[in-house]
Amino acid sequence: MKKVFVSIFECKPGMRIAEDIFNEYGAIIIADGTVLDDYLIERIIDLGIHRVRIYDTEGNVIEVSNSELFRAQYNENVNSVKNILHDISNGKKIDTERMNHATRSILSRINENRDIVNCISEMRAAGEYLYTHSINVSLLSMLMGKWLKYDFGKLRSLVTAGFLHDIGKCKVPQEILNKPGKLEEEEFEEVKKHCVIGYQLAESFDGMNEDILKGILQHHEREDGSGYPFGLKGDRIHETARIIAVADIYDAMTSNTYYRERFCPFDVIECMEKDYFGILDHRIISIFLRNIASYYLGEMVRLSNGEMGEIVHINPFNIARPIIKSGIKYIDLSAESKVKIAELL
Ligand SMILES: [Fe+2]
């Protein structure tokens, strides 16, 4: 039977759901194949899930691709961040319900890795960087937690920390945040305050824990002590903050205008491997980049020497330089320092 996506608000009692729905603790509360009734529809809405897959028997439902579904939810979440930050900067209390809805909706898509990796680099609206960045960091941190085999409670904290990591920026003057080009020293000192301000703001929210608070406070700390606000080193930096740091930098690099023109994920991977060695947690960055790179297995590429081929193997010791199959020959880019991937086709 064909599976289609519908908005939960268009779901009617009698429709059959075509996916497992999880609650906030990761337990299945509605199993694939269950016939929906009013109560179950309400439960799904409460979980912050706005679109679900259902089996099509009538032929009168809207068909949406997986990516379209992901994008629709992504945009709703960006709006949530925008509203939350707006409220905080106007001195209002945080809308905890809205925040919980957004984090639940991010968690509900935990198995759609490929859409996350593909979509985050495309979803950029001018002037919305802070909001899209918050969602992207939250999604990427969630994937990282999944690859580190985190339990659901820890994953939820990670998603919330990613979502809130830059909330302190709502108290940093807009002129500084939006200033093009390099910041003056005093301006940079102002920006640096967002970690402590974010921590202080989050302390007053309901449902926070140490993982979330330390993630916000320490996400600019660096392994070698070169970060801020305290210059903490290595193990003294909370793991949530070390994960957010990797997601934060990856997202900033993929959204950089230099890469926007001809975004090649392997350039970003190479740059992160080289430039952040000893600065970001080595174990986290390797797991992260290896997994990100694995989504490109099977993709066709054009090499800098003009040859075309398919990515057939990711070298775990040199992630940015995979093995390419071109015709009948195999090109190991880790052994060919002069050739690199020029673009994905
Ligand atoms: Fe930050």
py3Dmol code that shows the C-alpha trace and the ligand (Angstrom):
import py3Dmol

protein = """\
ATOM      1  CA  MET A   1       0.000   0.000   0.000  1.00  0.00           C
ATOM      2  CA  LYS A   2       1.244   3.493  -0.829  1.00  0.00           C
ATOM      3  CA  LYS A   3       2.476   5.696   2.051  1.00  0.00           C
ATOM      4  CA  VAL A   4       1.799   9.435   1.952  1.00  0.00           C
ATOM      5  CA  PHE A   5       2.439  12.349   4.267  1.00  0.00           C
ATOM      6  CA  VAL A   6      -0.392  14.486   5.556  1.00  0.00           C
ATOM      7  CA  SER A   7      -0.606  17.389   7.922  1.00  0.00           C
ATOM      8  CA  ILE A   8      -1.787  16.110  11.289  1.00  0.00           C
ATOM      9  CA  PHE A   9      -4.575  18.679  11.094  1.00  0.00           C
ATOM     10  CA  GLU A  10      -5.904  16.928   8.007  1.00  0.00           C
ATOM     11  CA  CYS A  11      -5.804  13.505   9.656  1.00  0.00           C
ATOM     12  CA  LYS A  12      -9.204  12.007  10.256  1.00  0.00           C
ATOM     13  CA  PRO A  13     -10.271   9.147  12.515  1.00  0.00           C
ATOM     14  CA  GLY A  14     -10.098   5.921  10.543  1.00  0.00           C
ATOM     15  CA  MET A  15      -6.850   6.721   8.693  1.00  0.00           C
ATOM     16  CA  ARG A  16      -4.025   4.235   9.250  1.00  0.00           C
ATOM     17  CA  ILE A  17      -0.656   5.537  10.380  1.00  0.00           C
ATOM     18  CA  ALA A  18       2.369   4.316   8.388  1.00  0.00           C
ATOM     19  CA  GLU A  19       5.176   4.948  10.898  1.00  0.00           C
ATOM     20  CA  ASP A  20       5.977   4.406  14.556  1.00  0.00           C
ATOM     21  CA  ILE A  21       5.362   7.499  16.698  1.00  0.00           C
ATOM     22  CA  PHE A  22       7.635   7.927  19.720  1.00  0.00           C
ATOM     23  CA  ASN A  23       6.944   9.841  22.926  1.00  0.00           C
ATOM     24  CA  GLU A  24       9.425  12.195  24.584  1.00  0.00           C
ATOM     25  CA  TYR A  25      11.134   9.235  26.294  1.00  0.00           C
ATOM     26  CA  GLY A  26      11.736   7.358  23.062  1.00  0.00           C
ATOM     27  CA  ALA A  27       9.028   4.739  23.618  1.00  0.00           C
ATOM     28  CA  ILE A  28       6.681   3.827  20.765  1.00  0.00           C
ATOM     29  CA  ILE A  29       3.229   5.087  21.686  1.00  0.00           C
ATOM     30  CA  ILE A  30       1.521   4.567  18.338  1.00  0.00           C
ATOM     31  CA  ALA A  31       2.709   1.670  16.200  1.00  0.00           C
ATOM     32  CA  ASP A  32       2.888   1.512  12.420  1.00  0.00           C
ATOM     33  CA  GLY A  33      -0.486   0.311  11.098  1.00  0.00           C
ATOM     34  CA  THR A  34      -2.601   1.711  13.965  1.00  0.00           C
ATOM     35  CA  VAL A  35      -5.968   3.183  12.977  1.00  0.00           C
ATOM     36  CA  LEU A  36      -6.164   6.778  14.211  1.00  0.00           C
ATOM     37  CA  ASP A  37      -8.964   8.103  16.367  1.00  0.00           C
ATOM     38  CA  ASP A  38      -9.535  11.595  17.818  1.00  0.00           C
ATOM     39  CA  TYR A  39      -7.564  10.787  20.966  1.00  0.00           C
ATOM     40  CA  LEU A  40      -4.484   9.565  19.063  1.00  0.00           C
ATOM     41  CA  ILE A  41      -4.581  12.576  16.732  1.00  0.00           C
ATOM     42  CA  GLU A  42      -4.583  14.869  19.783  1.00  0.00           C
ATOM     43  CA  ARG A  43      -1.631  12.949  21.285  1.00  0.00           C
ATOM     44  CA  ILE A  44       0.390  13.405  18.078  1.00  0.00           C
ATOM     45  CA  ILE A  45      -0.376  17.146  18.064  1.00  0.00           C
ATOM     46  CA  ASP A  46       0.719  17.324  21.733  1.00  0.00           C
ATOM     47  CA  LEU A  47       4.033  15.737  20.791  1.00  0.00           C
ATOM     48  CA  GLY A  48       4.734  18.614  18.418  1.00  0.00           C
ATOM     49  CA  ILE A  49       4.594  16.391  15.316  1.00  0.00           C
ATOM     50  CA  HIS A  50       2.846  18.236  12.531  1.00  0.00           C
ATOM     51  CA  ARG A  51       3.045  15.823   9.643  1.00  0.00           C
ATOM     52  CA  VAL A  52       2.840  12.065   9.645  1.00  0.00           C
ATOM     53  CA  ARG A  53       2.960   9.254   7.139  1.00  0.00           C
ATOM     54  CA  ILE A  54      -0.326   7.490   6.642  1.00  0.00           C
ATOM     55  CA  TYR A  55      -1.444   4.712   4.324  1.00  0.00           C
ATOM     56  CA  ASP A  56      -3.389   6.046   1.379  1.00  0.00           C
ATOM     57  CA  THR A  57      -6.591   4.198   0.654  1.00  0.00           C
ATOM     58  CA  GLU A  58      -8.806   7.069  -0.482  1.00  0.00           C
ATOM     59  CA  GLY A  59      -6.400   8.786  -2.860  1.00  0.00           C
ATOM     60  CA  ASN A  60      -7.513  12.158  -1.549  1.00  0.00           C
ATOM     61  CA  VAL A  61      -4.536  13.076   0.579  1.00  0.00           C
ATOM     62  CA  ILE A  62      -1.694  15.374  -0.327  1.00  0.00           C
ATOM     63  CA  GLU A  63       1.445  13.554  -1.351  1.00  0.00           C
ATOM     64  CA  VAL A  64       4.607  15.106   0.040  1.00  0.00           C
ATOM     65  CA  SER A  65       8.145  13.805  -0.290  1.00  0.00           C
ATOM     66  CA  ASN A  66      10.258  13.060   2.731  1.00  0.00           C
ATOM     67  CA  SER A  67      12.398  16.136   2.092  1.00  0.00           C
ATOM     68  CA  GLU A  68       9.365  18.386   1.734  1.00  0.00           C
ATOM     69  CA  LEU A  69       8.084  17.116   5.048  1.00  0.00           C
ATOM     70  CA  PHE A  70      11.448  17.760   6.644  1.00  0.00           C
ATOM     71  CA  ARG A  71      11.553  21.274   5.199  1.00  0.00           C
ATOM     72  CA  ALA A  72       8.050  22.116   6.400  1.00  0.00           C
ATOM     73  CA  GLN A  73       8.947  21.068   9.934  1.00  0.00           C
ATOM     74  CA  TYR A  74      12.287  22.806   9.714  1.00  0.00           C
ATOM     75  CA  ASN A  75      10.606  26.111   8.856  1.00  0.00           C
ATOM     76  CA  GLU A  76       8.168  25.761  11.735  1.00  0.00           C
ATOM     77  CA  ASN A  77      11.097  25.231  14.084  1.00  0.00           C
ATOM     78  CA  VAL A  78      12.955  28.247  12.729  1.00  0.00           C
ATOM     79  CA  ASN A  79       9.837  30.291  13.505  1.00  0.00           C
ATOM     80  CA  SER A  80       9.790  28.921  17.036  1.00  0.00           C
ATOM     81  CA  VAL A  81      13.393  30.015  17.660  1.00  0.00           C
ATOM     82  CA  LYS A  82      12.563  33.433  16.229  1.00  0.00           C
ATOM     83  CA  ASN A  83       9.584  33.883  18.539  1.00  0.00           C
ATOM     84  CA  ILE A  84      11.442  32.619  21.589  1.00  0.00           C
ATOM     85  CA  LEU A  85      14.396  34.954  21.011  1.00  0.00           C
ATOM     86  CA  HIS A  86      12.070  37.840  20.295  1.00  0.00           C
ATOM     87  CA  ASP A  87      10.199  37.262  23.562  1.00  0.00           C
ATOM     88  CA  ILE A  88      13.404  37.042  25.577  1.00  0.00           C
ATOM     89  CA  SER A  89      14.886  40.186  24.089  1.00  0.00           C
ATOM     90  CA  ASN A  90      11.646  41.985  24.949  1.00  0.00           C
ATOM     91  CA  GLY A  91      11.991  40.838  28.559  1.00  0.00           C
ATOM     92  CA  LYS A  92       9.144  38.320  28.317  1.00  0.00           C
ATOM     93  CA  LYS A  93       9.178  34.879  29.884  1.00  0.00           C
ATOM     94  CA  ILE A  94      10.231  32.020  27.615  1.00  0.00           C
ATOM     95  CA  ASP A  95       7.370  30.072  26.073  1.00  0.00           C
ATOM     96  CA  THR A  96       8.448  26.668  27.451  1.00  0.00           C
ATOM     97  CA  GLU A  97       5.625  24.885  25.671  1.00  0.00           C
ATOM     98  CA  ARG A  98       6.731  26.224  22.303  1.00  0.00           C
ATOM     99  CA  MET A  99      10.331  25.275  23.031  1.00  0.00           C
ATOM    100  CA  ASN A 100       9.340  21.740  24.045  1.00  0.00           C
ATOM    101  CA  HIS A 101       7.259  21.359  20.888  1.00  0.00           C
ATOM    102  CA  ALA A 102      10.204  22.354  18.740  1.00  0.00           C
ATOM    103  CA  THR A 103      12.656  20.008  20.486  1.00  0.00           C
ATOM    104  CA  ARG A 104      10.177  17.125  20.263  1.00  0.00           C
ATOM    105  CA  SER A 105       9.624  17.776  16.604  1.00  0.00           C
ATOM    106  CA  ILE A 106      13.405  17.764  15.998  1.00  0.00           C
ATOM    107  CA  LEU A 107      13.724  14.482  17.908  1.00  0.00           C
ATOM    108  CA  SER A 108      10.858  12.921  15.980  1.00  0.00           C
ATOM    109  CA  ARG A 109      12.966  13.058  12.801  1.00  0.00           C
ATOM    110  CA  ILE A 110      16.021  11.369  14.291  1.00  0.00           C
ATOM    111  CA  ASN A 111      16.058   8.641  11.668  1.00  0.00           C
ATOM    112  CA  GLU A 112      16.110  10.974   8.688  1.00  0.00           C
ATOM    113  CA  ASN A 113      19.873  11.527   8.722  1.00  0.00           C
ATOM    114  CA  ARG A 114      20.191  12.035   5.029  1.00  0.00           C
ATOM    115  CA  ASP A 115      17.608  14.791   4.877  1.00  0.00           C
ATOM    116  CA  ILE A 116      19.284  16.529   7.784  1.00  0.00           C
ATOM    117  CA  VAL A 117      22.707  16.423   6.164  1.00  0.00           C
ATOM    118  CA  ASN A 118      21.356  17.544   2.773  1.00  0.00           C
ATOM    119  CA  CYS A 119      18.832  20.119   3.892  1.00  0.00           C
ATOM    120  CA  ILE A 120      20.800  22.085   6.424  1.00  0.00           C
ATOM    121  CA  SER A 121      23.209  23.333   3.800  1.00  0.00           C
ATOM    122  CA  GLU A 122      20.355  24.467   1.549  1.00  0.00           C
ATOM    123  CA  MET A 123      18.077  26.075   4.084  1.00  0.00           C
ATOM    124  CA  ARG A 124      19.418  29.590   4.283  1.00  0.00           C
ATOM    125  CA  ALA A 125      17.300  32.692   4.343  1.00  0.00           C
ATOM    126  CA  ALA A 126      19.026  36.061   4.390  1.00  0.00           C
ATOM    127  CA  GLY A 127      18.999  37.723   7.791  1.00  0.00           C
ATOM    128  CA  GLU A 128      17.766  34.557   9.465  1.00  0.00           C
ATOM    129  CA  TYR A 129      21.177  33.119  10.222  1.00  0.00           C
ATOM    130  CA  LEU A 130      20.824  33.062  13.999  1.00  0.00           C
ATOM    131  CA  TYR A 131      17.547  31.147  13.801  1.00  0.00           C
ATOM    132  CA  THR A 132      18.488  28.627  11.120  1.00  0.00           C
ATOM    133  CA  HIS A 133      21.846  28.172  12.822  1.00  0.00           C
ATOM    134  CA  SER A 134      20.145  27.267  16.116  1.00  0.00           C
ATOM    135  CA  ILE A 135      18.042  24.607  14.413  1.00  0.00           C
ATOM    136  CA  ASN A 136      20.979  23.265  12.401  1.00  0.00           C
ATOM    137  CA  VAL A 137      23.192  22.976  15.484  1.00  0.00           C
ATOM    138  CA  SER A 138      20.364  21.229  17.290  1.00  0.00           C
ATOM    139  CA  LEU A 139      19.864  18.740  14.411  1.00  0.00           C
ATOM    140  CA  LEU A 140      23.579  18.067  13.939  1.00  0.00           C
ATOM    141  CA  SER A 141      24.114  17.640  17.698  1.00  0.00           C
ATOM    142  CA  MET A 142      21.241  15.175  17.745  1.00  0.00           C
ATOM    143  CA  LEU A 143      22.890  13.109  14.990  1.00  0.00           C
ATOM    144  CA  MET A 144      26.151  13.230  16.913  1.00  0.00           C
ATOM    145  CA  GLY A 145      24.387  11.987  20.061  1.00  0.00           C
ATOM    146  CA  LYS A 146      22.854   9.178  18.052  1.00  0.00           C
ATOM    147  CA  TRP A 147      26.259   8.148  16.659  1.00  0.00           C
ATOM    148  CA  LEU A 148      27.622   8.218  20.237  1.00  0.00           C
ATOM    149  CA  LYS A 149      24.721   5.937  21.249  1.00  0.00           C
ATOM    150  CA  TYR A 150      23.211   8.399  23.719  1.00  0.00           C
ATOM    151  CA  ASP A 151      20.019   7.340  25.489  1.00  0.00           C
ATOM    152  CA  PHE A 152      16.857   9.298  24.779  1.00  0.00           C
ATOM    153  CA  GLY A 153      17.104  11.522  27.874  1.00  0.00           C
ATOM    154  CA  LYS A 154      20.628  12.618  26.967  1.00  0.00           C
ATOM    155  CA  LEU A 155      19.598  13.126  23.345  1.00  0.00           C
ATOM    156  CA  ARG A 156      16.783  15.390  24.426  1.00  0.00           C
ATOM    157  CA  SER A 157      19.181  17.502  26.517  1.00  0.00           C
ATOM    158  CA  LEU A 158      21.558  17.708  23.570  1.00  0.00           C
ATOM    159  CA  VAL A 159      18.799  18.840  21.203  1.00  0.00           C
ATOM    160  CA  THR A 160      17.625  21.470  23.718  1.00  0.00           C
ATOM    161  CA  ALA A 161      21.172  22.692  24.317  1.00  0.00           C
ATOM    162  CA  GLY A 162      21.756  22.990  20.557  1.00  0.00           C
ATOM    163  CA  PHE A 163      18.488  24.842  20.170  1.00  0.00           C
ATOM    164  CA  LEU A 164      19.356  27.309  22.973  1.00  0.00           C
ATOM    165  CA  HIS A 165      23.148  27.532  22.637  1.00  0.00           C
ATOM    166  CA  ASP A 166      23.164  31.080  21.244  1.00  0.00           C
ATOM    167  CA  ILE A 167      20.120  32.533  23.064  1.00  0.00           C
ATOM    168  CA  GLY A 168      22.455  34.921  24.898  1.00  0.00           C
ATOM    169  CA  LYS A 169      22.893  36.675  21.535  1.00  0.00           C
ATOM    170  CA  CYS A 170      19.461  38.237  21.914  1.00  0.00           C
ATOM    171  CA  LYS A 171      21.091  40.567  24.474  1.00  0.00           C
ATOM    172  CA  VAL A 172      24.053  41.465  22.244  1.00  0.00           C
ATOM    173  CA  PRO A 173      23.480  44.670  20.198  1.00  0.00           C
ATOM    174  CA  GLN A 174      22.143  43.874  16.699  1.00  0.00           C
ATOM    175  CA  GLU A 175      24.612  46.274  15.053  1.00  0.00           C
ATOM    176  CA  ILE A 176      27.473  44.138  16.348  1.00  0.00           C
ATOM    177  CA  LEU A 177      25.892  40.794  15.458  1.00  0.00           C
ATOM    178  CA  ASN A 178      25.050  41.928  11.931  1.00  0.00           C
ATOM    179  CA  LYS A 179      28.231  43.865  11.303  1.00  0.00           C
ATOM    180  CA  PRO A 180      29.851  42.729   8.074  1.00  0.00           C
ATOM    181  CA  GLY A 181      33.594  42.141   8.248  1.00  0.00           C
ATOM    182  CA  LYS A 182      35.911  41.936  11.202  1.00  0.00           C
ATOM    183  CA  LEU A 183      34.845  43.048  14.674  1.00  0.00           C
ATOM    184  CA  GLU A 184      36.803  45.529  16.787  1.00  0.00           C
ATOM    185  CA  GLU A 185      38.207  44.098  19.995  1.00  0.00           C
ATOM    186  CA  GLU A 186      35.539  45.713  22.208  1.00  0.00           C
ATOM    187  CA  GLU A 187      32.825  44.445  19.874  1.00  0.00           C
ATOM    188  CA  PHE A 188      34.165  40.912  20.075  1.00  0.00           C
ATOM    189  CA  GLU A 189      34.200  41.204  23.886  1.00  0.00           C
ATOM    190  CA  GLU A 190      30.467  42.024  23.682  1.00  0.00           C
ATOM    191  CA  VAL A 191      29.788  38.968  21.492  1.00  0.00           C
ATOM    192  CA  LYS A 192      31.740  36.741  23.893  1.00  0.00           C
ATOM    193  CA  LYS A 193      29.288  37.597  26.648  1.00  0.00           C
ATOM    194  CA  HIS A 194      26.525  35.577  24.948  1.00  0.00           C
ATOM    195  CA  CYS A 195      27.679  32.328  26.624  1.00  0.00           C
ATOM    196  CA  VAL A 196      27.308  33.600  30.182  1.00  0.00           C
ATOM    197  CA  ILE A 197      24.143  35.585  29.363  1.00  0.00           C
ATOM    198  CA  GLY A 198      22.612  32.500  27.702  1.00  0.00           C
ATOM    199  CA  TYR A 199      23.498  30.375  30.724  1.00  0.00           C
ATOM    200  CA  GLN A 200      21.938  32.892  33.121  1.00  0.00           C
ATOM    201  CA  LEU A 201      18.772  33.140  31.014  1.00  0.00           C
ATOM    202  CA  ALA A 202      18.419  29.366  30.696  1.00  0.00           C
ATOM    203  CA  GLU A 203      18.892  28.875  34.453  1.00  0.00           C
ATOM    204  CA  SER A 204      15.505  30.498  34.944  1.00  0.00           C
ATOM    205  CA  PHE A 205      13.710  28.244  32.414  1.00  0.00           C
ATOM    206  CA  ASP A 206      11.742  25.178  33.462  1.00  0.00           C
ATOM    207  CA  GLY A 207      13.152  21.753  32.623  1.00  0.00           C
ATOM    208  CA  MET A 208      16.831  22.675  32.310  1.00  0.00           C
ATOM    209  CA  ASN A 209      19.601  20.383  33.570  1.00  0.00           C
ATOM    210  CA  GLU A 210      23.386  20.480  33.883  1.00  0.00           C
ATOM    211  CA  ASP A 211      23.949  19.016  30.399  1.00  0.00           C
ATOM    212  CA  ILE A 212      21.920  21.801  28.794  1.00  0.00           C
ATOM    213  CA  LEU A 213      23.309  24.632  30.940  1.00  0.00           C
ATOM    214  CA  LYS A 214      26.965  23.593  30.495  1.00  0.00           C
ATOM    215  CA  GLY A 215      26.353  23.098  26.769  1.00  0.00           C
ATOM    216  CA  ILE A 216      25.244  26.730  26.519  1.00  0.00           C
ATOM    217  CA  LEU A 217      27.949  28.119  28.805  1.00  0.00           C
ATOM    218  CA  GLN A 218      30.920  26.237  27.363  1.00  0.00           C
ATOM    219  CA  HIS A 219      30.237  25.871  23.629  1.00  0.00           C
ATOM    220  CA  HIS A 220      33.073  28.279  22.758  1.00  0.00           C
ATOM    221  CA  GLU A 221      35.630  26.609  25.015  1.00  0.00           C
ATOM    222  CA  ARG A 222      38.385  24.815  23.082  1.00  0.00           C
ATOM    223  CA  GLU A 223      40.481  21.731  23.868  1.00  0.00           C
ATOM    224  CA  ASP A 224      43.734  23.721  24.014  1.00  0.00           C
ATOM    225  CA  GLY A 225      42.318  26.370  26.364  1.00  0.00           C
ATOM    226  CA  SER A 226      42.089  29.013  23.634  1.00  0.00           C
ATOM    227  CA  GLY A 227      38.300  29.391  23.951  1.00  0.00           C
ATOM    228  CA  TYR A 228      36.013  31.532  26.114  1.00  0.00           C
ATOM    229  CA  PRO A 229      34.530  32.477  28.583  1.00  0.00           C
ATOM    230  CA  PHE A 230      36.910  30.623  30.960  1.00  0.00           C
ATOM    231  CA  GLY A 231      39.644  29.135  28.770  1.00  0.00           C
ATOM    232  CA  LEU A 232      38.838  25.613  29.996  1.00  0.00           C
ATOM    233  CA  LYS A 233      40.869  22.718  28.573  1.00  0.00           C
ATOM    234  CA  GLY A 234      40.071  19.151  27.434  1.00  0.00           C
ATOM    235  CA  ASP A 235      38.083  17.112  29.918  1.00  0.00           C
ATOM    236  CA  ARG A 236      37.086  20.166  31.907  1.00  0.00           C
ATOM    237  CA  ILE A 237      34.760  21.056  29.032  1.00  0.00           C
ATOM    238  CA  HIS A 238      31.399  19.290  29.295  1.00  0.00           C
ATOM    239  CA  GLU A 239      30.757  16.736  26.513  1.00  0.00           C
ATOM    240  CA  THR A 240      27.536  18.498  25.452  1.00  0.00           C
ATOM    241  CA  ALA A 241      29.574  21.667  24.848  1.00  0.00           C
ATOM    242  CA  ARG A 242      32.240  19.736  22.921  1.00  0.00           C
ATOM    243  CA  ILE A 243      29.548  18.281  20.627  1.00  0.00           C
ATOM    244  CA  ILE A 244      27.871  21.660  20.127  1.00  0.00           C
ATOM    245  CA  ALA A 245      31.260  23.195  19.291  1.00  0.00           C
ATOM    246  CA  VAL A 246      31.720  20.728  16.403  1.00  0.00           C
ATOM    247  CA  ALA A 247      28.151  21.245  15.111  1.00  0.00           C
ATOM    248  CA  ASP A 248      28.483  25.030  15.511  1.00  0.00           C
ATOM    249  CA  ILE A 249      31.681  25.228  13.463  1.00  0.00           C
ATOM    250  CA  TYR A 250      30.477  22.777  10.783  1.00  0.00           C
ATOM    251  CA  ASP A 251      27.287  24.779  10.297  1.00  0.00           C
ATOM    252  CA  ALA A 252      29.128  28.094  10.201  1.00  0.00           C
ATOM    253  CA  MET A 253      31.533  26.730   7.576  1.00  0.00           C
ATOM    254  CA  THR A 254      28.831  25.277   5.338  1.00  0.00           C
ATOM    255  CA  SER A 255      26.969  28.581   5.459  1.00  0.00           C
ATOM    256  CA  ASN A 256      30.035  30.674   4.744  1.00  0.00           C
ATOM    257  CA  THR A 257      29.597  32.656   1.531  1.00  0.00           C
ATOM    258  CA  TYR A 258      32.827  31.210   0.173  1.00  0.00           C
ATOM    259  CA  TYR A 259      31.310  27.745   0.229  1.00  0.00           C
ATOM    260  CA  ARG A 260      27.825  28.878  -0.834  1.00  0.00           C
ATOM    261  CA  GLU A 261      28.928  29.439  -4.392  1.00  0.00           C
ATOM    262  CA  ARG A 262      30.032  25.909  -4.981  1.00  0.00           C
ATOM    263  CA  PHE A 263      29.525  24.074  -1.743  1.00  0.00           C
ATOM    264  CA  CYS A 264      31.649  20.950  -1.585  1.00  0.00           C
ATOM    265  CA  PRO A 265      31.277  19.075   1.701  1.00  0.00           C
ATOM    266  CA  PHE A 266      34.731  17.518   1.302  1.00  0.00           C
ATOM    267  CA  ASP A 267      36.361  20.984   1.384  1.00  0.00           C
ATOM    268  CA  VAL A 268      34.632  21.637   4.707  1.00  0.00           C
ATOM    269  CA  ILE A 269      35.643  18.215   6.034  1.00  0.00           C
ATOM    270  CA  GLU A 270      39.276  18.767   5.012  1.00  0.00           C
ATOM    271  CA  CYS A 271      39.316  22.187   6.610  1.00  0.00           C
ATOM    272  CA  MET A 272      37.812  20.887   9.854  1.00  0.00           C
ATOM    273  CA  GLU A 273      40.231  17.958  10.018  1.00  0.00           C
ATOM    274  CA  LYS A 274      43.263  20.192   9.497  1.00  0.00           C
ATOM    275  CA  ASP A 275      42.427  23.505  11.124  1.00  0.00           C
ATOM    276  CA  TYR A 276      40.706  22.161  14.214  1.00  0.00           C
ATOM    277  CA  PHE A 277      43.124  19.406  15.157  1.00  0.00           C
ATOM    278  CA  GLY A 278      43.873  19.856  18.882  1.00  0.00           C
ATOM    279  CA  ILE A 279      41.186  22.541  19.148  1.00  0.00           C
ATOM    280  CA  LEU A 280      38.023  20.441  18.963  1.00  0.00           C
ATOM    281  CA  ASP A 281      37.566  17.050  20.649  1.00  0.00           C
ATOM    282  CA  HIS A 282      39.355  14.634  18.337  1.00  0.00           C
ATOM    283  CA  ARG A 283      37.078  11.650  18.983  1.00  0.00           C
ATOM    284  CA  ILE A 284      33.912  13.685  18.435  1.00  0.00           C
ATOM    285  CA  ILE A 285      35.156  15.393  15.307  1.00  0.00           C
ATOM    286  CA  SER A 286      36.288  12.073  13.749  1.00  0.00           C
ATOM    287  CA  ILE A 287      32.982  10.319  14.423  1.00  0.00           C
ATOM    288  CA  PHE A 288      31.097  13.354  13.172  1.00  0.00           C
ATOM    289  CA  LEU A 289      33.043  13.793   9.927  1.00  0.00           C
ATOM    290  CA  ARG A 290      33.205  10.066   9.188  1.00  0.00           C
ATOM    291  CA  ASN A 291      29.429   9.781   9.461  1.00  0.00           C
ATOM    292  CA  ILE A 292      28.768  12.946   7.473  1.00  0.00           C
ATOM    293  CA  ALA A 293      31.136  11.722   4.740  1.00  0.00           C
ATOM    294  CA  SER A 294      29.440   8.328   4.604  1.00  0.00           C
ATOM    295  CA  TYR A 295      26.266   9.987   3.264  1.00  0.00           C
ATOM    296  CA  TYR A 296      28.204  10.788   0.130  1.00  0.00           C
ATOM    297  CA  LEU A 297      29.147   7.164  -0.587  1.00  0.00           C
ATOM    298  CA  GLY A 298      27.895   6.290  -4.051  1.00  0.00           C
ATOM    299  CA  GLU A 299      27.770   9.972  -5.139  1.00  0.00           C
ATOM    300  CA  MET A 300      29.333  10.909  -8.476  1.00  0.00           C
ATOM    301  CA  VAL A 301      32.085  13.520  -8.329  1.00  0.00           C
ATOM    302  CA  ARG A 302      34.321  15.496 -10.653  1.00  0.00           C
ATOM    303  CA  LEU A 303      37.958  15.567  -9.598  1.00  0.00           C
ATOM    304  CA  SER A 304      40.291  18.542  -9.922  1.00  0.00           C
ATOM    305  CA  ASN A 305      42.101  16.744 -12.801  1.00  0.00           C
ATOM    306  CA  GLY A 306      38.830  16.561 -14.742  1.00  0.00           C
ATOM    307  CA  GLU A 307      38.167  12.857 -14.174  1.00  0.00           C
ATOM    308  CA  MET A 308      34.724  11.729 -13.039  1.00  0.00           C
ATOM    309  CA  GLY A 309      33.984   8.882 -10.691  1.00  0.00           C
ATOM    310  CA  GLU A 310      32.013   7.468  -7.821  1.00  0.00           C
ATOM    311  CA  ILE A 311      32.898   7.662  -4.117  1.00  0.00           C
ATOM    312  CA  VAL A 312      33.299   4.011  -3.111  1.00  0.00           C
ATOM    313  CA  HIS A 313      35.184   4.085   0.195  1.00  0.00           C
ATOM    314  CA  ILE A 314      35.718   6.592   3.002  1.00  0.00           C
ATOM    315  CA  ASN A 315      39.174   6.308   4.526  1.00  0.00           C
ATOM    316  CA  PRO A 316      38.685   6.655   8.319  1.00  0.00           C
ATOM    317  CA  PHE A 317      42.198   8.116   8.697  1.00  0.00           C
ATOM    318  CA  ASN A 318      41.756  10.673   5.933  1.00  0.00           C
ATOM    319  CA  ILE A 319      38.048  11.354   5.694  1.00  0.00           C
ATOM    320  CA  ALA A 320      38.301  14.221   3.214  1.00  0.00           C
ATOM    321  CA  ARG A 321      40.141  11.986   0.719  1.00  0.00           C
ATOM    322  CA  PRO A 322      38.019   8.947  -0.178  1.00  0.00           C
ATOM    323  CA  ILE A 323      38.629   6.276  -2.821  1.00  0.00           C
ATOM    324  CA  ILE A 324      37.025   7.080  -6.184  1.00  0.00           C
ATOM    325  CA  LYS A 325      36.114   4.515  -8.821  1.00  0.00           C
ATOM    326  CA  SER A 326      36.593   5.959 -12.273  1.00  0.00           C
ATOM    327  CA  GLY A 327      35.810   3.521 -15.063  1.00  0.00           C
ATOM    328  CA  ILE A 328      37.782   0.389 -14.195  1.00  0.00           C
ATOM    329  CA  LYS A 329      40.399   2.110 -12.041  1.00  0.00           C
ATOM    330  CA  TYR A 330      40.362   3.099  -8.388  1.00  0.00           C
ATOM    331  CA  ILE A 331      41.852   6.428  -7.345  1.00  0.00           C
ATOM    332  CA  ASP A 332      42.876   6.635  -3.692  1.00  0.00           C
ATOM    333  CA  LEU A 333      42.821  10.369  -2.998  1.00  0.00           C
ATOM    334  CA  SER A 334      44.718   9.851   0.273  1.00  0.00           C
ATOM    335  CA  ALA A 335      47.700   8.799  -1.840  1.00  0.00           C
ATOM    336  CA  GLU A 336      47.211  11.470  -4.541  1.00  0.00           C
ATOM    337  CA  SER A 337      47.997  14.738  -2.839  1.00  0.00           C
ATOM    338  CA  LYS A 338      47.637  16.799  -6.036  1.00  0.00           C
ATOM    339  CA  VAL A 339      44.107  15.642  -6.885  1.00  0.00           C
ATOM    340  CA  LYS A 340      40.993  16.479  -4.879  1.00  0.00           C
ATOM    341  CA  ILE A 341      37.236  16.414  -5.259  1.00  0.00           C
ATOM    342  CA  ALA A 342      36.282  19.524  -7.205  1.00  0.00           C
ATOM    343  CA  GLU A 343      32.531  19.085  -7.074  1.00  0.00           C
ATOM    344  CA  LEU A 344      29.712  16.721  -6.402  1.00  0.00           C
ATOM    345  CA  LEU A 345      27.698  16.005  -9.555  1.00  0.00           C
TER     346      LEU A 345
END
"""
ligand_1 = """\
1
LIG
Fe 27.862 30.838 20.206
"""
view = py3Dmol.view(width=600, height=400)
view.addModel(protein, "pdb")
view.setStyle({"model": 0}, {"cartoon": {"style": "trace"}})
view.addModel(ligand_1, "xyz")
view.setStyle({"model": 1}, {"stick": {}})
view.zoomTo()
view.show()
